[in-house]
Amino acid sequence: MKKRLPLLIAILFSAVLFPLAAQVSVDPSDSFYTDALRWNLKHLVTSLPQIRPYPMATVKSILVQVLDNEKSEEDDIVLAQDYYERFFGEQWIHVSVNVGGRTKTQFVDSPVLEESTSTESGNTVVTYTETGETKSDAEFHKQYYVAPSLIGDKLMLGDWASVGIDVGLFATSVYDDTELLPFGINSDFDSVDDASSVGPLDMFLDANVNAAAGTDKIYVQGGISRAGFGYFYGDEIALNSTSYHAANMIYNIDTENVSYAHLIESVGATNNVGEDLYSGKLLALQSIKYQLFKDFWIGFYEAAVFEKRFEPGYMFPSLFMAVQGVNGTSDNVWMGLQFESKARKGVQLVGDFFIDDLSANDLMKLKFNTKIRMAAQGGLNYAPSKSLMKMMSLSALFVAPYAYTHWELSDDGDSIDSTTINYQSYTNNGICIGASLPPNSLKFQMSMKFEPVSRLGIDFITSVSMHGNVNETLVQDGWDYDYELEEAAYYTMNGIGTYDTTGGVNNHAKANASAGWGERGYLPSAWGSSMFLDQKHIKTTLQTGLKASYTIPSASKKHRIVFNAGYTLEYVHNEGVENQMFSPSSSSIFSYSGGMYYYAGTGYEEFESAYEAAKADGNQDAIYDVINSQYEEWLSKLHDCINHYFSLSVKFIY
């Protein structure tokens, strides 16, 4: 690996990476929103709406403020004029064709393991021993695509109404592009699962449409699109602008020192392990911000995930916590606190805390090794004046174990099985609505945006993140009998598709209520300790990349060509931590079925009783053998790797 380092450094500083862009009123990741934030930090525009994307009346107001502000610098005016011509030209419907591709090259250095099997207590046990040798492997993945679409933004009826569209097809050589994306990055495209085959390509519908009515400050907007809410665009913890799109409705009211925003959207449900897709799941989010001092804002917001019912309390201004109480506290409700300071021109200091559940009694006693279900983010955005660097962001992101995860019980109100649909998890179509990192993670990131010449944008991003599979805490130190053994055994004794043990957003903290852990059936490890990054094997990921875009307009301004190219370098220590740790065992000694624990064919209501029966027979090691064998196999797949992600595309717009 060391021999490749000079080459990797050379590639790093000679290549760039580009994110795709769509229309401004349907895409919260459009470059306009970063520029709008930058203008806001420079005091060229007033406060911005909390939820993105914005309707065209708001977009126009922002651009006019920049163009009319005598403090605007020349490059700000040129950029605002370019946006204005792009969004408000005579022709508003355009034909767009995006052609591109991406590759991933992975170099893996892993120890050579010697596998051996043995039979203990009637079970086959597999062990892996390091030989002291190392092997290197290389893997290559590629994707190419073509995406024709109709795009456009239109402001009409005296600026009281607007519409935005980006409707087309996405034809790709790779059905699921997850393998071609760096860790913690969501896909650029929104598409349905039902693909049509066209030669070597799978073709999907890829559509986003929004319509709005109102002024630039007070409006209602509805349609289907992604939505963003937070201070670090693309990394938001409550409503991530890179997450999967949804049919939504947004209400917004902005005054001089108070801002209120409300969103409700229909999202896709999956089962408890994130598979299949079902309707009937809803998300609501509301936020109110108040200007406490001249340059200091404080905000309170709530989010609720609920199911299969019309609930007026979540559609209008009301306290979501109280609404949940009226309906039996059966919904997944979060609360958030935000702080924003702009005491110095060009600098924004922010803090964001998104909380599901905390053990308040323990925290008041300064006991931090307790139940904490939350995500938090803080840092600064900096927009200097008269500089090639247009903006810099420094951020820290924390996602606690079991954050965003939730469970759904079957109709009997007691059990969980492979067919149970999860209407409670903070996901849409199996993708987290909040942070793109999985639970039990920590990330530090720095990004810088440059514009060396007009219409050329270059971003530099570097980050380091840490992630642990929370299930390793159950097995990493060995055990005499305690709840950790019972939990690990419980995973291996249930049926296929019942529980997720990847440590990801579907790895929840709930068991069947009959499991013997009290009436509510929570896992004791998750209920009584934080487990935050206390695992022996932490996935550590270092990412560095450049991304750029260059636009060539025509003399007649009727068409544009956008060139995009890019590169990201990623080093991963302990790749494979996110693999499934426990799977249903084929052991004939222990099993779980119908609320009963079985040992040697005899059923017991509690695991302790089954374990004691095995111990009386001198056969208690049988369950250890099954669990340890699965843990050893999980360990054997951990490895270090270096990944290279290249992308290249060209977009024609007429």
N, C-alpha and C positions, 0 to 999 in steps of 0.2 A: 504493500500500500504506500509506503514512504517514497518509493521510486516514482509514483505517479504524481506526487505533490506539486512539483514545478509545472507540470502540464496542466493540472487542475487550476492553479493560480493564473496561468496564462489564459486559459479558457474563460475563467471568471471575469477578468477585466477586458475581455474582447467580445462579449456577447451580451444580449439583452433579452428581457422577457416582457410579454405584453398581455394585459387582460382585455377581453373583448368588451365592446360597448354597444348599447342599444339606444333607444330614444329616451330623452331626458325625463319625460313625464311618466314613463313606465319602468325606468331602470334607476334604482337608487345608487348604483355603482358608476353611473356616468361621471366623467371627469368634472362636469359642471359643479357637482356638489362639493368636491374638494376645493375648487376655486371659490365657491360661494362662502365656505367656511373661512378660507384665507382672507377674503375681502371683509368678512365680518370681524375677524381678529384685527385687521388694520383700520377698523372703524369707518370703512367705506360704505357699508350697508348696516341696517338695523338688525335686530335679533331675527334668527331664522326659525321657521316652523320645526317642531320637534321630530315629526315623522316624515321620512322621505319615501317615495318621490313627491315632488311638489306639482301642483297644477300650473298651467302655463301663465296665469295671471301673476302668480308669485315669482316665477322665473323671470318674467318681463320686468317686474318691479325691482328685482335684484340687479338686473343688467342696467336698467335706467339709472338707478342710484349710483352705480359705478361710473357710468358715462357722464352723469351730471355733477359728480363730486369733483370740486376743484383740487382736492388732495390726491386724486387718483394719479398714479404714475403712468407713463406712456405705455408700458407693456400691459398694464391692467386695462387701459382703454382699448388697445389693439385686440386683446383677448375677448373683452366684453363685446366689441363690435363683431368679431368673428362668430361668437355664440349667437348674437342677435340675428345676423344674417342666416345662420344655420337654422335657427328655430322659427323665425318669423318672415322668411322669404315668401315670395308670391306663390311658389309651388310648395305645397305642404305634404303631398303624398309622393314618396320616393320609392324607387325600386333599388333594393340592396342585394348584393351577392357577396357572401363572405366565404373565401376559400382558404383553407389552412391545414395545419397538422402539428402534431407534437410528438416528441419521443422521450423515452426514459431509458437511460442506461444505468444499470446497477452493477457495482463491483462489490462482491461479498468475500470477506475473510472470516472463516469460521473454523473452530477446532475440529479435528478429526476425532470422531467418537467411536468407541467400540461397543456394540450392542450385545447384550446377553440376556437370556431368559431363564427363569426358574419357576418352579411350581411350589407355592406355599399355601397351605390350608385349602387346597383345591383350586387356587387361583393362579393364573399365569402372571408373573411379575416381570416387567422389562426394566432393565437398568442400563445406563449409558455412562461409560468411563472415558475420560479424555486420554488420548494416546500421547499428547505432547506435540503432535504435528498440526499444521494449519493448512487448509486448502482454500484456494481462491477460485471464485466462479464469476462469470459475467452474464447478465441477462439483458436483453434488449426488447423494449416494447415500443410500438408506434401506433399512431392514430392519424388518419386524414379525414377531412370532412368538407362538405359544401353546404352552405346555409342560405338559400334565397328567401327573401322576405319583402313585404310591403311595410314601410316605416313612415312615421310622420307625427308631427305635433301641430295642432290647430287651435288658435285663440279666436273666439267669435262672440257675437251678440254684445258688442261693446265691451269686450274683455270680461264679461260676466260668465262665460262658459268656455270650456276647452275640452279637447279630446286628444289622446295619444295612442298610437298603435305600433305594434311590432309583431306582425303575424306572418309566419312562414313555415318552412320545413328545415329540419336538421338531419342531414344524411351523413352517417359516420361509419367508419370501418370497425369501430369498437362499441359494442352495445353498452358497456359500463366502463366509463373512463376513470374510475376511482384509482386504478393501479397506475395511471399516468399523472397523478397529481401529488404534489408534495404533502407531507403530513400536516393536517390541520387546515387544508384548503378545500373549499367546496367547488363543485363543477360550475362552469360558466353558463351552462345551458339549462333551460327548463323544458322538459319534454315528458310525454306520457310513456307508460311502460309498453303499450301495445304498438309495436313497430311493424312496418311493412318492409319487406326485403326488395331491394332494387339492385340486382347484380351482387357485387361484393359488399354493398352498403346496407345498413339498417336505417330506415327513414322514419323520423318522428315528427309529430306536430309540435311546433315551438311557438307559442303565442302569448302575448301580453297586451292588454287593452285597458285604458283608464279613461273615465270621463269625469269632469268636475264642474261645479257651479258655485259662484260666489265671488268675493273680492280676493285680493292678494293676502288678506289677513284673516278673513272669516269665510270658510268654504266647506263643502262636503265633496268628497271624491270617492268614486267606486270603480271597481273593475277586477282584473286579475293581474297581479304583478308581485314582485318581491317588495319587501318593505324594510326600512332601516330605522333604528332608534338608538341613539348613543353618540358618543363623542369621537370614537376611533373607528372610522368607516371601514367596513369589511371585517371588523373584529368585535362587533357589539355583543353585549352579554344578555340582553333581553329580547332584541329583535334584530337579527343579523341580516344585513343587506345582501349577503351572498348565499343565504339559505334558500330553500325551494320556494317557488312562487305559490300564491294562494288567492282565491277570490276574496276580496276585502272591501271594507267601507271605512273611510277616514273622515272624522270631523275635526275641524281645527278652528280655534279662536285665539288670536294674538292681540294683546293690547300693549300699552306702553310698558307696564311692569308685571303683567300676568300673562301666562301662556297656558292654554289647555288643549290637549290632543286626545283623541279617542279612536281606537281601531278595533274592528271586529272582523274576523275572517274565518272562512271554512277551510279546514286543513284535513289532510289524509291520515287516517288511523291505520295502525298495523297491529299484529298480535304482540304478545309480551316479549318476543325475541326480535322484533323489528321486521317481520316478514309479511307478505301479502299486503293488500290495500283495501280499506273499507271507508265508507262515507259516514257522516253523522258526528264528526268531531269539530269543535269550535274553539277559537282562541279570542279572547278580548284583552285589550291593554288600554289603560287610560293614564294620563300623566298631567300634573299641574305644576308649573314652575312660577316662582315668585321672586322678584328682584328685591332682595332684602336690603342691600346697600347699592350704591351707585354702580359698582363693578362686581357685585357678588350676587349670584343666583342660587337658590336652593329649590330642589324639586322632590316631589313624592309621586310614585307611580305604582300601579298594581297590574298584575297579569293573571288571567284565569283560563284554565283549560277545562272544558266541560263537554258534555255529550248529549246527543239525541234529544234535545228539547229546545223550545223557544224560551229564552230567559231574558225578560225585559231588564232585569236588574244589572245585567252585564252590557246592555246596549246603551244605557244612558248614565249620566253622572250619578254615581252612588258608590258607597264603600263596598268593594268587592268582598272583603272579609265578612261584612255583615250579610251580604247576599248569600254567601256560602252557608252561613249559619242558619239562615231561614230554610235552606234546602237540605239540611242534614249534614253539613260539612263534608260532603262527598266529592267536592271538586278539587282540582289541583290549583291552589291560589298562591301567588307570590306577591311580595311587596318590595319596592325599591326606593332607595334614597340617592339623590344626586347633588353634587356640589360643583359650582363653576365660578372661577374667579378670573377676571380680566383686568386686574389692577394695573397692569403694564400693557401699553399698546403693543399689539402683535403677539402677546403671550396669553395662553389660556391654560390654567391649571384646573384639573377636573378629578372628581372621584365619583364612582358609581358602585353601589352595593345592591345586589339582587338576591333576596332572601326567601327561601322556602320554609325552612324549619330550623330552629335553634333550641338547644337545651339552656334556657335562660337561667335556671337555678345554678347550674354548674358554672356558667360564664360569669355570673355575679360573684361566685366564689373564686374567680380567676383560675378555674379548672378548664383548660382549653382542649384537653383530650376527651372530647365529648361529642355529642351529635351536632354536626354543623352541615347544613344543606344550603349552600349559597355559591354565588359567583361574585367576584369583585374585580374592579379595574380602576386604575389610576395612572396619572402621568400628565404630560403637557403637549400642547400643540403650539408651534412657534412659526410665525409668518413674518420674516424680516422685510425691510424696505430696501429697494435699490440693490438687489442681490440676485445672482444667478440661481441661488437656492431659494425657491419660492416658499417652501414649507418644510418643517421638520416635526416629527412626532416621536416622543419617547413614551412607552407604555409598559405597564406590568399587568398581567392577567392571571387571576387565581380562580380555579374551578374546583370546588371541594368534592370529595368522594360522594357518589350518589346524587350529586346535583343534576337537575333536569330529569332524572329518572323517576319513574312512578310505575305503579302496578295497576292491574285491573283484575278483580275477582270474577269468577264465573257467576252465572245467574243464581246459583245457590248461595252466594254471598260468603262462601267459605273457602273454596278451592281455586287453584290456578292450574290450567292445563294448556296443552299446545294449541288449542282452538280458541282460547280466551282473547278477545279483541281488547287492545289497550287504548281506551279513550282518554287516558289521564297523562301519559308521558308528554314531556315538552318537546315534541317532535312533529314534523310534517312530512309524510311520506317516508318515515324512518330517518329523516335528517333533523338534527337538532335545530330548533328555531333560534336558540341563543348562540352561545360561543361555539365555534367550529372545533375547538379542542375537546376531547372526551373528559369526563369527570376524573378527579384526582390528577390535576395537571397545573403547571405553573409555567408562564411564558414571559420573557422580557423581549421587547422589540424596539428597534429604531428604524424609522423610514425617513427618507429625504426626497423631495421633489425638485427637479431642476428643469429650467426651460432656457437652454443656451441660445436658441434662435426661435423665432416665431413659428408656431405650429409643431414644434418638436418638444415633446415631453419625455423626460427620463426620470425614473424613480429608482432609488437604491433602497433595498430592504434587507435587514439582517436581524436574526432572532435566535434565541436559544430557549428551548422548552423541555420540560421534564414531565413524564407521565408514568404512573404505576398502575398495574392491575391489582385492584383492591383485594381480590381473592387470594393473592399470595400471602397476605397477612395471616390467613387461616392455617397455612402449612409450613411457613418458612423456618420456624423455630422448633419443629417437632412438638410432641405433646404427650402428656398423660391425658386421660379423658377430661375434656371440658367442652364448652360450647363450640369452640373452633372445630374440633373433630366432628361434632354433630352437624354443623353447617356444611362442612366439606362433604360429609357422608350424605347429607340430604340432597345435595346437587347430583351425586352419582347414583342415588337410588330412585330418582324420578324418571319419567319417561322422556323420550326424545322430543325436543322442541318446547320443553316446559320452561327452562331457565337459561338465561344468557350469562356466561362467565368470562366475557372478554374484557370486563372492566370498562365498557363503553356506556353509551347513553341508555341502552336497554338492560343493563345489569342492575336491576332494582333490588331493594332491601326488604322485600316482602316474601313470606312463605305462606303455605296453606295454614289457615287459622288452627287447624287440628294438629299442627306439627309439635305442639307442646310448649311453645314459647309465649304463653300468655294468650289472652283472648284475641289480641289484635294480630298476633303472628309475625312480628317483626324479627329480623335476624338480630340476635343479641350483639354481635360485633358491630353492626351498623348503628344500633340504638345507643350503645354505651361508649363509643370511642370515635375519634375523628378519622383515624387511619390514613391521614394525609401524608402521602409519599413516605410512609414508614416501611415500604417493601424493600427487600434486599436487591431486587433487580429493577432499576429505573430506566425507562426508555428516555435517553437524552438526545435531542435533535438540534443540530446547528444548521441554520439555513442562511444563505447569502445569495442575493440575486439583483439583477438590474432589469428594469422593464421600461419600454419606450414605445412611443407612437409618433409617426410623422404623417401629416395630412397635406396632400397636394390638391389645391382647388383649381378649377378651370377658370379661364379668363371670363367666361360668361356666367360663372358661379352656378351653373346648372348641375354640375356633378362634382364629386370629390373622390379621391383615391386615398385610402388610409393604409399605410404599410406598418406592420407590426412584427416584431421579432423578439426573441428573448431567451433567457437562460437562468436557471437557479441551481446552485450547488447545495447539496444536502448531505450532511454526515449524521449517521444514526448509530448510537451505541445501544445495544440490546434491542434491535429490531425483532419483533415477534412478541413483545410483551402483551400486545392487544389480541393475541390468539386466544381461542377458547381454552380455558384451563381444565375444567371438569366436564365430563360427558357421561351420559347414562351408562352404567356398568352392566355387563352381561353376567355378573356374579350370581350364582345360584344360592349364595349364602345370605346376602342382604338385599332387600328391595323395599320399595314403598309403593303402596297402592290403596286407593279408597280410604285415605286417612289412617292407614295402619302401616306400621313398620314390621317387616317380616324378617325373621331369622330362622333359617333351616325349615321353612314352610310354616312356621307358627307366627301368627300376627300379634303385635303389641301396640297399644295405644300411644306409647311414648318410646322415643329412641333409646332412652336410658335403660328401659326394661329389656329391649332387644339386645342391647350391648351387654348388659349384665348376664343375660342368658348365654350369650356367646362366651363371655368370660368364664362362666361356670363350667363350660365345656372345654376351656383352654383354647378357644378359637377366636379370641378377640382380635388377633392380628390380621384376620381375614379382611376386615374393613380397612385397616392401615395399608395392607398390601395394594388394594384397589386404588386408594387415594394417592399413595406415594408413587405408584406406577404412572398415573396420569400426570402428576406434578413433574416427575422425572422426564416424561416425554415433552412436556411444555418447556422445561429448561433446555432440553436438547435442541430445540429449534431457535433459541436465541442466538443472534449473531450481530456483528457490526457490518456496516456497509456504507458506501459512498454512492449517491445517486446524482445523475446529471439530467436535468429537465430542459429540453429545448422546445421552443415553439416558434412558428412562423406563419403569418397569414397576411392576406391582402383583401381589403374590403372595397368594393366598387359601389358607389351610391349615385343614382341618377334621378 
